[in-house]
Amino acid sequence: MAPGRSPAGRRAAHAGRRRTPRGLPHLLAQDRVSGRSGRPLDRGRDDRARPAHRPGALPGGAVNEAELFDTHAHLHFPEFADDLSAVLERARTAGVGRLVTIGTDVETSAAAIALARRESGVWASVGIHPHDAEAADEAAFAEIERLARAPRVVAIGEIGLDFFRNLSPRETQERTFRRLLDLARRLDKPALIHCRDAHAETLAILAEVGVGQTGGIMHCFSGDVAIARRCLDLGLTISLAGPVTYPNARALPEVARFVPGDRLVVETDCPFLPPQGHRGKRNEPAYLALTAARVAGLRGEPLAAFGAQASDNARRLFRLD
């Protein structure tokens, strides 16, 4: 995202240039323009991410007690172009002092790095999302590797498999996933893993490449305890997001109680998947306090203690201390 580009220009750029738009920012923009009220834009999950610039209430204790680390955000997406400073200030007020903003293709990865360079407490991750795998050519892989070596880049991702939307052929997704996992291994950076309707295939590839060497996060975990156990056995960390707060959270409350404290982190995945009480709005890092409060409650732990442990886990994984 080039400095000085207008918000309209940023939206056009994120929707994709020189190819048919199909990535995450395009899907978000498409949902906003259509104003549809059917299936939400959720990358196959359970909530929509329509913009609303009203932060809403946060748990009072979270503002003063908790130390929180948002391990997966997309603050460089155009949904935050008009009020990023206010978003970051609300995050700090809610106790979210650190976060990683995540690239999904070459352009958004470069934008993530630019944001991390400008803002204290923000780091970047670079990668090619499975939705964008088909558009990735040799030049794209070379550029992702170049970007991955930049200061303030702490991980490779968002990478993985998405067999729900299938915006890229499955074989192409798998090939891209393996290639970027190899990059993570060569650069000794953790992988941030997207998995939707593809747990068997994702876990097989992760076992094949030995992901435990570098570590990684199962982003926005959506499986059950059995799948969580397999992820832990591979050396991965589990990340819980807004869906753990939903009435139809399925197995996620049980997962929140099952995962050992030193293998659990939390995230917003903003602007997607806002927690219960804010669904239908744009998600933002301040709302991490609500997700963390829910997970802490499920585990029977004080929010401050849970937040400190989860933040320590994130810092250790991203090698920030």
C-alpha positions, 0 to 999 in steps of 0.5 A: 500500500503506497504512502500517499495513495488515496483511500479510494486508490488503496481500495482499488489496489487491494481489490487486485490489479492486473488480474481478476480480483479474488483475494480477501480484501476483494471479498470484503469490498464485494460484500460491502458494495453488495450490501447482501444480508445472506451468508456473511463474509467470513472466509467460510466461518460464522460472521460478517465483517461489515464496516462500523466505526463505533467501538462499543463496550469492552469488559471493564477489567480488561482495560486496566488489568490485561496485557494482550497480544493480537497475534493475527490482524489485517490492519493494513486492509482498506477497512482501516484506512480512515481511522487507523490512529483511533483504532490503535489508540482504542487497542492500547486502552483495551490492553492490546499493546502488541499485534502482528498485521498479516499479509495475504499476497505480495501487495498486502505483505508489503503494506503490512511491513510498511505499517509495522515500520510506522507504528510501535508495537506492530510487527508484520507477517508475509505470505500468500493466502490460499485464496490467492495461490493461483495468482502467485507466479515465480516473481511473487514467490521471489518477492515474498522471500525478499519481503520476509527478510525485512526488519519487523517481519516475524512470521510467514503467513497467512498460508494454508489450505481453504477447501471451503471457498476453493478460490484456487485449485486444491493442487495449487493451494497445496503446492503454494503451502509447501513452498511457503512452509519451506521458506519458513524453515529456511528463514527460521520463522514460525508459520501462520496457518489458515485451515478451512475444511481441510484439516486432514490435508493441512495436518498431513502436510505439516507433519511431512515438512516437520513444522515443529522445527520453526513452530507456528500458529493454527490461526482462528482454530475451528476444529475439535479437541482431537484436531487440537491434540494433533496440532499440539503433537506437531509442535503448533500453538492454538489461536482462538478468535471471536467465534469462541464467544458465539452461542454456536461455538461448537467444540471451541469452549472445550478446546479452550479448556483443553489446550495447555496454557503455554500453547494458547494465544488469542487473535481478532483476525480483524476486520473479520469475525468480531466477537459476540455483541459486535457481530455485524460490525467491523472487528478491531484489535480492541475487541480482543479483550472480549475474546480473551475474557471469554477464554479466561472464563472458560479456563477458570483463570483471571483475565490478567493471568491468562492475558499475560500467559498468552502474550508471553507465548506470542512473544516467545513464538515470534522471538520478540524477547 
